[in-house]
Amino acid sequence: MRAKVSLLTICLVVLLATAYGRSLMNGGHAAQSSDGFIILDGPSIGLHSRGEVRFNHIRHETLVNPDPNWRYNNLLNKDTIVNSPPAEGRQYVVLTSEAACVGCHHSRNNVGIPQLVKCGICHGPEGQPLKAPAKFVNPNSSENPAMNPRNLIGDEVFTERAFHDNCISCHRASIQNGVPAREAPITCNGCHATGTGN
């Protein structure tokens, strides 16, 4: 009887842990649509006066930030990064990896294993408390309550800044490596809808 109770307890813990992990994955900003786009705008990431950003997650899933100084590239196994030749309407070479997720979703647990969560879990809008527990956002920190992660110079990195730092640094390096600027925008109107819904 004890074995059955122990087994049921283990199954219940696994189910609850899975549900909690899914709740973290679904927090932060809108879910990915069937066409692969995520609309980045809303109270969970901070409303932006320039309009929404339609982020094509499927197109970015395997891309690696080509900036050699990008601080999260060290999370990638260098053996998995390859130069992908022009293909599928792309006329330039890009760096790809099947494990590229950790370049943007760069959180790690206290053992050092990458955690794939949405930006809004660790990076909250300016002036709003985070939803995630402090130990999830900063596993080796004693800070309480949870606060936004800090960058190398000690500034809090709010949601908007996290997106801008991630996207713009990658786009700048991509342009230097031959990607057309229209496909790696670095201007406000290049990403944000300007009333046209693009």
ZIHU-V187861 format. One record per run of one state. SS is the DSSP state (~ for helix, > for strand, _ for the rest). FROM is the first residue (numbers start at 1). TO is the last residue. Records with the same first field share a line. If there is no record, write none. Layout:
SS: FROM-TO + FROM-TO
This chain:
_: 1-1 + 27-36 + 41-52 + 61-62 + 64-72 + 76-77 + 81-81 + 85-93 + 97-100 + 105-106 + 109-113 + 116-118 + 123-133 + 138-149 + 151-155 + 157-158 + 177-180 + 184-187 + 193-198
~: 2-26 + 57-60 + 73-75 + 78-80 + 101-104 + 119-122 + 134-137 + 159-176 + 181-183 + 188-191
>: 37-40 + 53-56 + 63-63 + 82-84 + 94-96 + 107-108 + 114-115 + 150-150 + 156-156 + 192-192
